[in-house]
């Protein structure tokens, strides 16, 4: 994944959703990625200093359907257009 960075586009976190692959990417900062580790349906990319740089949530729609049941209503309102 290559993201074009501009001065206007430097606030973090940044969210990108790849609909075709159902992957939600959460860019936490602009540090260089050194390596990644995968656990279940999540890949975390780390800097050389072991700081999390990028999160990839695989099968994002399934993840949010499962997690949505336990998220507080305030979080649902902030990130989703409707609250069930």
PDB file of N, CA, C and O in Angstrom:
ATOM      1  N   UNK A   1       0.831  -1.162   0.000  1.00  0.00           N
ATOM      2  CA  UNK A   1       0.000   0.000   0.000  1.00  0.00           C
ATOM      3  C   UNK A   1       0.882   1.234   0.000  1.00  0.00           C
ATOM      4  O   UNK A   1       1.741   1.389   0.868  1.00  0.00           O
ATOM      5  N   UNK A   2       0.674   2.105  -0.962  1.00  0.00           N
ATOM      6  CA  UNK A   2       1.392   3.364  -1.032  1.00  0.00           C
ATOM      7  C   UNK A   2       0.376   4.479  -0.834  1.00  0.00           C
ATOM      8  O   UNK A   2      -0.646   4.522  -1.519  1.00  0.00           O
ATOM      9  N   UNK A   3       0.651   5.367   0.089  1.00  0.00           N
ATOM     10  CA  UNK A   3      -0.218   6.494   0.352  1.00  0.00           C
ATOM     11  C   UNK A   3       0.542   7.768   0.041  1.00  0.00           C
ATOM     12  O   UNK A   3       1.662   7.964   0.512  1.00  0.00           O
ATOM     13  N   UNK A   4      -0.069   8.631  -0.752  1.00  0.00           N
ATOM     14  CA  UNK A   4       0.555   9.907  -1.069  1.00  0.00           C
ATOM     15  C   UNK A   4       0.398  10.825   0.137  1.00  0.00           C
ATOM     16  O   UNK A   4      -0.710  11.032   0.632  1.00  0.00           O
ATOM     17  N   UNK A   5       1.503  11.366   0.597  1.00  0.00           N
ATOM     18  CA  UNK A   5       1.461  12.256   1.749  1.00  0.00           C
ATOM     19  C   UNK A   5       1.638  13.697   1.281  1.00  0.00           C
ATOM     20  O   UNK A   5       2.523  14.010   0.485  1.00  0.00           O
ATOM     21  N   UNK A   6       0.779  14.551   1.793  1.00  0.00           N
ATOM     22  CA  UNK A   6       0.884  15.974   1.506  1.00  0.00           C
ATOM     23  C   UNK A   6       0.828  16.727   2.827  1.00  0.00           C
ATOM     24  O   UNK A   6       0.436  16.162   3.849  1.00  0.00           O
ATOM     25  N   UNK A   7       1.208  17.969   2.814  1.00  0.00           N
ATOM     26  CA  UNK A   7       1.163  18.760   4.045  1.00  0.00           C
ATOM     27  C   UNK A   7      -0.260  18.849   4.591  1.00  0.00           C
ATOM     28  O   UNK A   7      -0.460  18.858   5.806  1.00  0.00           O
ATOM     29  N   UNK A   8      -1.247  18.915   3.699  1.00  0.00           N
ATOM     30  CA  UNK A   8      -2.633  19.009   4.143  1.00  0.00           C
ATOM     31  C   UNK A   8      -3.135  17.688   4.701  1.00  0.00           C
ATOM     32  O   UNK A   8      -4.152  17.661   5.394  1.00  0.00           O
ATOM     33  N   UNK A   9      -2.450  16.602   4.416  1.00  0.00           N
ATOM     34  CA  UNK A   9      -2.920  15.261   4.767  1.00  0.00           C
ATOM     35  C   UNK A   9      -1.977  14.618   5.782  1.00  0.00           C
ATOM     36  O   UNK A   9      -1.489  13.510   5.560  1.00  0.00           O
ATOM     37  N   UNK A  10      -1.716  15.319   6.911  1.00  0.00           N
ATOM     38  CA  UNK A  10      -0.754  14.800   7.867  1.00  0.00           C
ATOM     39  C   UNK A  10      -1.343  14.486   9.231  1.00  0.00           C
ATOM     40  O   UNK A  10      -0.592  14.157  10.149  1.00  0.00           O
ATOM     41  N   UNK A  11      -2.655  14.575   9.401  1.00  0.00           N
ATOM     42  CA  UNK A  11      -3.229  14.266  10.708  1.00  0.00           C
ATOM     43  C   UNK A  11      -3.414  12.759  10.849  1.00  0.00           C
ATOM     44  O   UNK A  11      -3.711  12.066   9.876  1.00  0.00           O
ATOM     45  N   UNK A  12      -3.239  12.274  12.044  1.00  0.00           N
ATOM     46  CA  UNK A  12      -3.338  10.852  12.320  1.00  0.00           C
ATOM     47  C   UNK A  12      -4.330  10.637  13.438  1.00  0.00           C
ATOM     48  O   UNK A  12      -4.507  11.536  14.261  1.00  0.00           O
ATOM     49  N   UNK A  13      -4.980   9.508  13.511  1.00  0.00           N
ATOM     50  CA  UNK A  13      -4.881   8.393  12.572  1.00  0.00           C
ATOM     51  C   UNK A  13      -5.629   8.681  11.283  1.00  0.00           C
ATOM     52  O   UNK A  13      -6.553   9.495  11.243  1.00  0.00           O
ATOM     53  N   UNK A  14      -5.203   7.987  10.221  1.00  0.00           N
ATOM     54  CA  UNK A  14      -5.864   8.063   8.914  1.00  0.00           C
ATOM     55  C   UNK A  14      -6.442   6.689   8.620  1.00  0.00           C
ATOM     56  O   UNK A  14      -5.795   5.666   8.841  1.00  0.00           O
ATOM     57  N   UNK A  15      -7.660   6.684   8.123  1.00  0.00           N
ATOM     58  CA  UNK A  15      -8.361   5.439   7.832  1.00  0.00           C
ATOM     59  C   UNK A  15      -8.554   5.299   6.331  1.00  0.00           C
ATOM     60  O   UNK A  15      -8.942   6.246   5.647  1.00  0.00           O
ATOM     61  N   UNK A  16      -8.275   4.091   5.830  1.00  0.00           N
ATOM     62  CA  UNK A  16      -8.506   3.767   4.437  1.00  0.00           C
ATOM     63  C   UNK A  16      -9.180   2.406   4.395  1.00  0.00           C
ATOM     64  O   UNK A  16      -8.742   1.459   5.048  1.00  0.00           O
ATOM     65  N   UNK A  17     -10.257   2.322   3.614  1.00  0.00           N
ATOM     66  CA  UNK A  17     -10.951   1.046   3.484  1.00  0.00           C
ATOM     67  C   UNK A  17     -10.828   0.574   2.044  1.00  0.00           C
ATOM     68  O   UNK A  17     -11.171   1.302   1.112  1.00  0.00           O
ATOM     69  N   UNK A  18     -10.339  -0.646   1.867  1.00  0.00           N
ATOM     70  CA  UNK A  18     -10.225  -1.278   0.549  1.00  0.00           C
ATOM     71  C   UNK A  18     -11.411  -2.221   0.405  1.00  0.00           C
ATOM     72  O   UNK A  18     -11.387  -3.347   0.902  1.00  0.00           O
ATOM     73  N   UNK A  19     -12.451  -1.750  -0.282  1.00  0.00           N
ATOM     74  CA  UNK A  19     -13.698  -2.511  -0.377  1.00  0.00           C
ATOM     75  C   UNK A  19     -13.499  -3.867  -1.053  1.00  0.00           C
ATOM     76  O   UNK A  19     -14.036  -4.872  -0.587  1.00  0.00           O
ATOM     77  N   UNK A  20     -12.739  -3.905  -2.139  1.00  0.00           N
ATOM     78  CA  UNK A  20     -12.541  -5.164  -2.874  1.00  0.00           C
ATOM     79  C   UNK A  20     -11.961  -6.266  -1.995  1.00  0.00           C
ATOM     80  O   UNK A  20     -12.367  -7.424  -2.090  1.00  0.00           O
ATOM     81  N   UNK A  21     -11.009  -5.897  -1.139  1.00  0.00           N
ATOM     82  CA  UNK A  21     -10.351  -6.883  -0.278  1.00  0.00           C
ATOM     83  C   UNK A  21     -10.910  -6.906   1.134  1.00  0.00           C
ATOM     84  O   UNK A  21     -10.509  -7.745   1.942  1.00  0.00           O
ATOM     85  N   UNK A  22     -11.844  -5.983   1.451  1.00  0.00           N
ATOM     86  CA  UNK A  22     -12.447  -5.869   2.779  1.00  0.00           C
ATOM     87  C   UNK A  22     -11.376  -5.700   3.858  1.00  0.00           C
ATOM     88  O   UNK A  22     -11.352  -6.417   4.858  1.00  0.00           O
ATOM     89  N   UNK A  23     -10.488  -4.723   3.620  1.00  0.00           N
ATOM     90  CA  UNK A  23      -9.405  -4.436   4.557  1.00  0.00           C
ATOM     91  C   UNK A  23      -9.508  -2.989   5.011  1.00  0.00           C
ATOM     92  O   UNK A  23      -9.588  -2.077   4.188  1.00  0.00           O
ATOM     93  N   UNK A  24      -9.508  -2.781   6.326  1.00  0.00           N
ATOM     94  CA  UNK A  24      -9.446  -1.442   6.885  1.00  0.00           C
ATOM     95  C   UNK A  24      -8.004  -1.191   7.314  1.00  0.00           C
ATOM     96  O   UNK A  24      -7.427  -1.968   8.075  1.00  0.00           O
ATOM     97  N   UNK A  25      -7.430  -0.095   6.815  1.00  0.00           N
ATOM     98  CA  UNK A  25      -6.064   0.263   7.184  1.00  0.00           C
ATOM     99  C   UNK A  25      -6.115   1.512   8.047  1.00  0.00           C
ATOM    100  O   UNK A  25      -6.767   2.496   7.697  1.00  0.00           O
ATOM    101  N   UNK A  26      -5.427   1.465   9.169  1.00  0.00           N
ATOM    102  CA  UNK A  26      -5.370   2.584  10.091  1.00  0.00           C
ATOM    103  C   UNK A  26      -3.899   2.999  10.186  1.00  0.00           C
ATOM    104  O   UNK A  26      -3.075   2.308  10.784  1.00  0.00           O
ATOM    105  N   UNK A  27      -3.600   4.144   9.580  1.00  0.00           N
ATOM    106  CA  UNK A  27      -2.230   4.651   9.608  1.00  0.00           C
ATOM    107  C   UNK A  27      -2.082   5.508  10.861  1.00  0.00           C
ATOM    108  O   UNK A  27      -2.780   6.510  11.014  1.00  0.00           O
ATOM    109  N   UNK A  28      -1.186   5.124  11.746  1.00  0.00           N
ATOM    110  CA  UNK A  28      -1.030   5.782  13.036  1.00  0.00           C
ATOM    111  C   UNK A  28      -0.020   6.917  13.010  1.00  0.00           C
ATOM    112  O   UNK A  28      -0.141   7.882  13.766  1.00  0.00           O
ATOM    113  N   UNK A  29       0.975   6.803  12.141  1.00  0.00           N
ATOM    114  CA  UNK A  29       1.994   7.843  11.987  1.00  0.00           C
ATOM    115  C   UNK A  29       2.708   7.617  10.666  1.00  0.00           C
ATOM    116  O   UNK A  29       2.391   6.675   9.940  1.00  0.00           O
ATOM    117  N   UNK A  30       3.663   8.467  10.350  1.00  0.00           N
ATOM    118  CA  UNK A  30       4.342   8.377   9.054  1.00  0.00           C
ATOM    119  C   UNK A  30       5.749   7.808   9.161  1.00  0.00           C
ATOM    120  O   UNK A  30       6.575   8.023   8.275  1.00  0.00           O
ATOM    121  N   UNK A  31       6.024   7.091  10.227  1.00  0.00           N
ATOM    122  CA  UNK A  31       7.355   6.512  10.397  1.00  0.00           C
ATOM    123  C   UNK A  31       7.590   5.391   9.398  1.00  0.00           C
ATOM    124  O   UNK A  31       6.643   4.802   8.877  1.00  0.00           O
ATOM    125  N   UNK A  32       8.835   5.106   9.141  1.00  0.00           N
ATOM    126  CA  UNK A  32       9.225   4.048   8.212  1.00  0.00           C
ATOM    127  C   UNK A  32       8.843   2.685   8.790  1.00  0.00           C
ATOM    128  O   UNK A  32       9.043   2.419   9.976  1.00  0.00           O
ATOM    129  N   UNK A  33       8.291   1.830   7.930  1.00  0.00           N
ATOM    130  CA  UNK A  33       7.910   0.480   8.351  1.00  0.00           C
ATOM    131  C   UNK A  33       9.109  -0.445   8.178  1.00  0.00           C
ATOM    132  O   UNK A  33       9.737  -0.488   7.120  1.00  0.00           O
ATOM    133  N   UNK A  34       9.407  -1.180   9.241  1.00  0.00           N
ATOM    134  CA  UNK A  34      10.540  -2.106   9.239  1.00  0.00           C
ATOM    135  C   UNK A  34      10.086  -3.556   9.108  1.00  0.00           C
ATOM    136  O   UNK A  34      10.705  -4.339   8.388  1.00  0.00           O
ATOM    137  N   UNK A  35       9.002  -3.916   9.803  1.00  0.00           N
ATOM    138  CA  UNK A  35       8.521  -5.297   9.774  1.00  0.00           C
ATOM    139  C   UNK A  35       7.059  -5.321  10.194  1.00  0.00           C
ATOM    140  O   UNK A  35       6.520  -4.318  10.661  1.00  0.00           O
ATOM    141  N   UNK A  36       6.422  -6.473  10.024  1.00  0.00           N
ATOM    142  CA  UNK A  36       5.013  -6.632  10.381  1.00  0.00           C
ATOM    143  C   UNK A  36       4.812  -7.959  11.098  1.00  0.00           C
ATOM    144  O   UNK A  36       5.561  -8.916  10.899  1.00  0.00           O
ATOM    145  N   UNK A  37       3.790  -7.992  11.929  1.00  0.00           N
ATOM    146  CA  UNK A  37       3.397  -9.212  12.624  1.00  0.00           C
ATOM    147  C   UNK A  37       1.896  -9.395  12.443  1.00  0.00           C
ATOM    148  O   UNK A  37       1.131  -8.435  12.526  1.00  0.00           O
ATOM    149  N   UNK A  38       1.479 -10.639  12.194  1.00  0.00           N
ATOM    150  CA  UNK A  38       0.062 -10.935  12.003  1.00  0.00           C
ATOM    151  C   UNK A  38      -0.456 -11.801  13.129  1.00  0.00           C
ATOM    152  O   UNK A  38       0.176 -12.778  13.531  1.00  0.00           O
ATOM    153  N   UNK A  39      -1.620 -11.423  13.631  1.00  0.00           N
ATOM    154  CA  UNK A  39      -2.337 -12.201  14.625  1.00  0.00           C
ATOM    155  C   UNK A  39      -3.774 -12.301  14.157  1.00  0.00           C
ATOM    156  O   UNK A  39      -4.462 -11.286  14.048  1.00  0.00           O
ATOM    157  N   UNK A  40      -4.231 -13.496  13.883  1.00  0.00           N
ATOM    158  CA  UNK A  40      -5.588 -13.720  13.385  1.00  0.00           C
ATOM    159  C   UNK A  40      -5.862 -12.817  12.186  1.00  0.00           C
ATOM    160  O   UNK A  40      -5.191 -12.925  11.160  1.00  0.00           O
ATOM    161  N   UNK A  41      -6.842 -11.931  12.312  1.00  0.00           N
ATOM    162  CA  UNK A  41      -7.252 -11.077  11.195  1.00  0.00           C
ATOM    163  C   UNK A  41      -6.685  -9.664  11.292  1.00  0.00           C
ATOM    164  O   UNK A  41      -7.296  -8.718  10.796  1.00  0.00           O
ATOM    165  N   UNK A  42      -5.530  -9.511  11.923  1.00  0.00           N
ATOM    166  CA  UNK A  42      -4.919  -8.186  12.033  1.00  0.00           C
ATOM    167  C   UNK A  42      -3.425  -8.285  11.754  1.00  0.00           C
ATOM    168  O   UNK A  42      -2.737  -9.188  12.229  1.00  0.00           O
ATOM    169  N   UNK A  43      -2.950  -7.328  10.971  1.00  0.00           N
ATOM    170  CA  UNK A  43      -1.514  -7.205  10.710  1.00  0.00           C
ATOM    171  C   UNK A  43      -1.079  -5.857  11.268  1.00  0.00           C
ATOM    172  O   UNK A  43      -1.672  -4.826  10.949  1.00  0.00           O
ATOM    173  N   UNK A  44      -0.044  -5.867  12.102  1.00  0.00           N
ATOM    174  CA  UNK A  44       0.495  -4.636  12.662  1.00  0.00           C
ATOM    175  C   UNK A  44       1.876  -4.432  12.072  1.00  0.00           C
ATOM    176  O   UNK A  44       2.736  -5.309  12.150  1.00  0.00           O
ATOM    177  N   UNK A  45       2.079  -3.262  11.481  1.00  0.00           N
ATOM    178  CA  UNK A  45       3.374  -2.904  10.897  1.00  0.00           C
ATOM    179  C   UNK A  45       4.103  -2.016  11.903  1.00  0.00           C
ATOM    180  O   UNK A  45       3.521  -1.088  12.465  1.00  0.00           O
ATOM    181  N   UNK A  46       5.384  -2.312  12.122  1.00  0.00           N
ATOM    182  CA  UNK A  46       6.170  -1.609  13.130  1.00  0.00           C
ATOM    183  C   UNK A  46       7.341  -0.858  12.507  1.00  0.00           C
ATOM    184  O   UNK A  46       7.849  -1.227  11.448  1.00  0.00           O
ATOM    185  N   UNK A  47       7.754   0.203  13.191  1.00  0.00           N
ATOM    186  CA  UNK A  47       8.949   0.956  12.813  1.00  0.00           C
ATOM    187  C   UNK A  47      10.180   0.203  13.336  1.00  0.00           C
ATOM    188  O   UNK A  47      10.039  -0.754  14.097  1.00  0.00           O
ATOM    189  N   UNK A  48      11.371   0.625  12.938  1.00  0.00           N
ATOM    190  CA  UNK A  48      12.579  -0.002  13.489  1.00  0.00           C
ATOM    191  C   UNK A  48      12.661   0.123  15.018  1.00  0.00           C
ATOM    192  O   UNK A  48      13.332  -0.674  15.673  1.00  0.00           O
ATOM    193  N   UNK A  49      11.976   1.123  15.580  1.00  0.00           N
ATOM    194  CA  UNK A  49      11.969   1.321  17.042  1.00  0.00           C
ATOM    195  C   UNK A  49      10.821   0.571  17.723  1.00  0.00           C
ATOM    196  O   UNK A  49      10.528   0.814  18.894  1.00  0.00           O
ATOM    197  N   UNK A  50      10.175  -0.336  16.992  1.00  0.00           N
ATOM    198  CA  UNK A  50       9.082  -1.170  17.502  1.00  0.00           C
ATOM    199  C   UNK A  50       7.819  -0.377  17.837  1.00  0.00           C
ATOM    200  O   UNK A  50       7.043  -0.791  18.698  1.00  0.00           O
ATOM    201  N   UNK A  51       7.604   0.760  17.165  1.00  0.00           N
ATOM    202  CA  UNK A  51       6.376   1.533  17.325  1.00  0.00           C
ATOM    203  C   UNK A  51       5.384   1.104  16.255  1.00  0.00           C
ATOM    204  O   UNK A  51       5.761   0.921  15.098  1.00  0.00           O
ATOM    205  N   UNK A  52       4.131   0.944  16.627  1.00  0.00           N
ATOM    206  CA  UNK A  52       3.101   0.600  15.645  1.00  0.00           C
ATOM    207  C   UNK A  52       2.929   1.767  14.683  1.00  0.00           C
ATOM    208  O   UNK A  52       2.775   2.914  15.102  1.00  0.00           O
ATOM    209  N   UNK A  53       2.957   1.460  13.384  1.00  0.00           N
ATOM    210  CA  UNK A  53       2.833   2.475  12.341  1.00  0.00           C
ATOM    211  C   UNK A  53       1.521   2.311  11.582  1.00  0.00           C
ATOM    212  O   UNK A  53       0.841   3.295  11.291  1.00  0.00           O
ATOM    213  N   UNK A  54       1.169   1.075  11.265  1.00  0.00           N
ATOM    214  CA  UNK A  54       0.006   0.802  10.435  1.00  0.00           C
ATOM    215  C   UNK A  54      -0.688  -0.456  10.930  1.00  0.00           C
ATOM    216  O   UNK A  54      -0.039  -1.463  11.212  1.00  0.00           O
ATOM    217  N   UNK A  55      -2.018  -0.394  11.034  1.00  0.00           N
ATOM    218  CA  UNK A  55      -2.828  -1.564  11.371  1.00  0.00           C
ATOM    219  C   UNK A  55      -3.637  -1.943  10.146  1.00  0.00           C
ATOM    220  O   UNK A  55      -4.234  -1.081   9.500  1.00  0.00           O
ATOM    221  N   UNK A  56      -3.660  -3.215   9.825  1.00  0.00           N
ATOM    222  CA  UNK A  56      -4.517  -3.718   8.751  1.00  0.00           C
ATOM    223  C   UNK A  56      -5.505  -4.685   9.385  1.00  0.00           C
ATOM    224  O   UNK A  56      -5.108  -5.694   9.969  1.00  0.00           O
ATOM    225  N   UNK A  57      -6.770  -4.380   9.271  1.00  0.00           N
ATOM    226  CA  UNK A  57      -7.812  -5.263   9.785  1.00  0.00           C
ATOM    227  C   UNK A  57      -8.378  -6.008   8.591  1.00  0.00           C
ATOM    228  O   UNK A  57      -9.069  -5.429   7.753  1.00  0.00           O
ATOM    229  N   UNK A  58      -8.076  -7.305   8.519  1.00  0.00           N
ATOM    230  CA  UNK A  58      -8.535  -8.152   7.428  1.00  0.00           C
ATOM    231  C   UNK A  58      -9.972  -8.578   7.704  1.00  0.00           C
ATOM    232  O   UNK A  58     -10.380  -8.681   8.861  1.00  0.00           O
ATOM    233  N   UNK A  59     -10.733  -8.823   6.650  1.00  0.00           N
ATOM    234  CA  UNK A  59     -12.159  -9.158   6.812  1.00  0.00           C
ATOM    235  C   UNK A  59     -12.828  -8.136   7.727  1.00  0.00           C
ATOM    236  O   UNK A  59     -13.502  -8.492   8.693  1.00  0.00           O
ATOM    237  N   UNK A  60     -12.629  -6.865   7.404  1.00  0.00           N
ATOM    238  CA  UNK A  60     -13.068  -5.764   8.265  1.00  0.00           C
ATOM    239  C   UNK A  60     -14.562  -5.781   8.542  1.00  0.00           C
ATOM    240  O   UNK A  60     -14.975  -5.510   9.670  1.00  0.00           O
ATOM    241  N   UNK A  61     -15.382  -6.089   7.549  1.00  0.00           N
ATOM    242  CA  UNK A  61     -16.834  -6.075   7.785  1.00  0.00           C
ATOM    243  C   UNK A  61     -17.226  -7.130   8.823  1.00  0.00           C
ATOM    244  O   UNK A  61     -18.088  -6.881   9.665  1.00  0.00           O
ATOM    245  N   UNK A  62     -16.607  -8.288   8.765  1.00  0.00           N
ATOM    246  CA  UNK A  62     -16.883  -9.331   9.763  1.00  0.00           C
ATOM    247  C   UNK A  62     -16.374  -8.892  11.139  1.00  0.00           C
ATOM    248  O   UNK A  62     -17.058  -9.074  12.147  1.00  0.00           O
ATOM    249  N   UNK A  63     -15.174  -8.316  11.174  1.00  0.00           N
ATOM    250  CA  UNK A  63     -14.583  -7.824  12.427  1.00  0.00           C
ATOM    251  C   UNK A  63     -15.516  -6.818  13.103  1.00  0.00           C
ATOM    252  O   UNK A  63     -15.791  -6.925  14.298  1.00  0.00           O
ATOM    253  N   UNK A  64     -16.008  -5.825  12.321  1.00  0.00           N
ATOM    254  CA  UNK A  64     -16.865  -4.810  12.924  1.00  0.00           C
ATOM    255  C   UNK A  64     -18.239  -5.340  13.280  1.00  0.00           C
ATOM    256  O   UNK A  64     -18.859  -4.856  14.228  1.00  0.00           O
ATOM    257  N   UNK A  65     -18.722  -6.312  12.548  1.00  0.00           N
ATOM    258  CA  UNK A  65     -20.004  -6.932  12.921  1.00  0.00           C
ATOM    259  C   UNK A  65     -19.869  -7.615  14.281  1.00  0.00           C
ATOM    260  O   UNK A  65     -20.764  -7.514  15.120  1.00  0.00           O
ATOM    261  N   UNK A  66     -18.759  -8.306  14.497  1.00  0.00           N
ATOM    262  CA  UNK A  66     -18.527  -8.982  15.776  1.00  0.00           C
ATOM    263  C   UNK A  66     -18.251  -7.981  16.886  1.00  0.00           C
ATOM    264  O   UNK A  66     -18.836  -8.076  17.965  1.00  0.00           O
ATOM    265  N   UNK A  67     -17.375  -7.033  16.635  1.00  0.00           N
ATOM    266  CA  UNK A  67     -16.991  -6.062  17.655  1.00  0.00           C
ATOM    267  C   UNK A  67     -18.091  -5.046  17.921  1.00  0.00           C
ATOM    268  O   UNK A  67     -18.188  -4.497  19.019  1.00  0.00           O
ATOM    269  N   UNK A  68     -18.915  -4.799  16.915  1.00  0.00           N
ATOM    270  CA  UNK A  68     -19.986  -3.823  17.060  1.00  0.00           C
ATOM    271  C   UNK A  68     -20.984  -4.172  18.142  1.00  0.00           C
ATOM    272  O   UNK A  68     -21.655  -3.297  18.690  1.00  0.00           O
ATOM    273  N   UNK A  69     -21.078  -5.432  18.440  1.00  0.00           N
ATOM    274  CA  UNK A  69     -22.011  -5.864  19.499  1.00  0.00           C
ATOM    275  C   UNK A  69     -21.559  -5.402  20.876  1.00  0.00           C
ATOM    276  O   UNK A  69     -22.381  -5.237  21.777  1.00  0.00           O
ATOM    277  N   UNK A  70     -20.241  -5.188  21.048  1.00  0.00           N
ATOM    278  CA  UNK A  70     -19.736  -4.833  22.373  1.00  0.00           C
ATOM    279  C   UNK A  70     -19.224  -3.399  22.471  1.00  0.00           C
ATOM    280  O   UNK A  70     -18.870  -2.943  23.558  1.00  0.00           O
ATOM    281  N   UNK A  71     -19.181  -2.677  21.339  1.00  0.00           N
ATOM    282  CA  UNK A  71     -18.707  -1.296  21.375  1.00  0.00           C
ATOM    283  C   UNK A  71     -19.711  -0.395  22.079  1.00  0.00           C
ATOM    284  O   UNK A  71     -20.919  -0.563  21.914  1.00  0.00           O
ATOM    285  N   UNK A  72     -19.222   0.556  22.859  1.00  0.00           N
ATOM    286  CA  UNK A  72     -20.139   1.533  23.470  1.00  0.00           C
ATOM    287  C   UNK A  72     -20.838   2.368  22.397  1.00  0.00           C
ATOM    288  O   UNK A  72     -20.287   2.577  21.316  1.00  0.00           O
ATOM    289  N   UNK A  73     -22.035   2.838  22.688  1.00  0.00           N
ATOM    290  CA  UNK A  73     -22.819   3.610  21.720  1.00  0.00           C
ATOM    291  C   UNK A  73     -22.080   4.863  21.251  1.00  0.00           C
ATOM    292  O   UNK A  73     -22.226   5.260  20.095  1.00  0.00           O
ATOM    293  N   UNK A  74     -21.287   5.496  22.128  1.00  0.00           N
ATOM    294  CA  UNK A  74     -20.564   6.705  21.739  1.00  0.00           C
ATOM    295  C   UNK A  74     -19.575   6.413  20.610  1.00  0.00           C
ATOM    296  O   UNK A  74     -19.417   7.217  19.692  1.00  0.00           O
ATOM    297  N   UNK A  75     -18.919   5.270  20.685  1.00  0.00           N
ATOM    298  CA  UNK A  75     -17.953   4.878  19.654  1.00  0.00           C
ATOM    299  C   UNK A  75     -18.697   4.568  18.358  1.00  0.00           C
ATOM    300  O   UNK A  75     -18.259   4.969  17.279  1.00  0.00           O
ATOM    301  N   UNK A  76     -19.806   3.865  18.457  1.00  0.00           N
ATOM    302  CA  UNK A  76     -20.592   3.545  17.266  1.00  0.00           C
ATOM    303  C   UNK A  76     -21.047   4.818  16.561  1.00  0.00           C
ATOM    304  O   UNK A  76     -20.967   4.917  15.337  1.00  0.00           O
ATOM    305  N   UNK A  77     -21.522   5.791  17.333  1.00  0.00           N
ATOM    306  CA  UNK A  77     -21.974   7.047  16.740  1.00  0.00           C
ATOM    307  C   UNK A  77     -20.837   7.771  16.041  1.00  0.00           C
ATOM    308  O   UNK A  77     -21.035   8.382  14.991  1.00  0.00           O
ATOM    309  N   UNK A  78     -19.660   7.705  16.616  1.00  0.00           N
ATOM    310  CA  UNK A  78     -18.522   8.424  16.041  1.00  0.00           C
ATOM    311  C   UNK A  78     -18.055   7.807  14.732  1.00  0.00           C
ATOM    312  O   UNK A  78     -17.702   8.531  13.801  1.00  0.00           O
ATOM    313  N   UNK A  79     -18.045   6.485  14.645  1.00  0.00           N
ATOM    314  CA  UNK A  79     -17.451   5.809  13.493  1.00  0.00           C
ATOM    315  C   UNK A  79     -18.447   5.246  12.496  1.00  0.00           C
ATOM    316  O   UNK A  79     -18.072   4.948  11.362  1.00  0.00           O
ATOM    317  N   UNK A  80     -19.694   5.092  12.880  1.00  0.00           N
ATOM    318  CA  UNK A  80     -20.684   4.499  11.993  1.00  0.00           C
ATOM    319  C   UNK A  80     -21.845   5.456  11.827  1.00  0.00           C
ATOM    320  O   UNK A  80     -22.176   6.211  12.742  1.00  0.00           O
ATOM    321  N   UNK A  81     -22.456   5.424  10.670  1.00  0.00           N
ATOM    322  CA  UNK A  81     -23.551   6.358  10.392  1.00  0.00           C
ATOM    323  C   UNK A  81     -24.838   5.978  11.134  1.00  0.00           C
ATOM    324  O   UNK A  81     -25.650   6.849  11.448  1.00  0.00           O
ATOM    325  N   UNK A  82     -25.027   4.695  11.414  1.00  0.00           N
ATOM    326  CA  UNK A  82     -26.217   4.266  12.146  1.00  0.00           C
ATOM    327  C   UNK A  82     -25.814   3.428  13.333  1.00  0.00           C
ATOM    328  O   UNK A  82     -24.788   2.747  13.303  1.00  0.00           O
ATOM    329  N   UNK A  83     -26.598   3.471  14.357  1.00  0.00           N
ATOM    330  CA  UNK A  83     -26.362   2.686  15.565  1.00  0.00           C
ATOM    331  C   UNK A  83     -27.453   1.651  15.679  1.00  0.00           C
ATOM    332  O   UNK A  83     -28.641   1.970  15.655  1.00  0.00           O
ATOM    333  N   UNK A  84     -27.032   0.392  15.805  1.00  0.00           N
ATOM    334  CA  UNK A  84     -28.055  -0.655  15.950  1.00  0.00           C
ATOM    335  C   UNK A  84     -28.265  -1.007  17.396  1.00  0.00           C
ATOM    336  O   UNK A  84     -29.088  -1.868  17.708  1.00  0.00           O
TER     337      UNK A  84
END
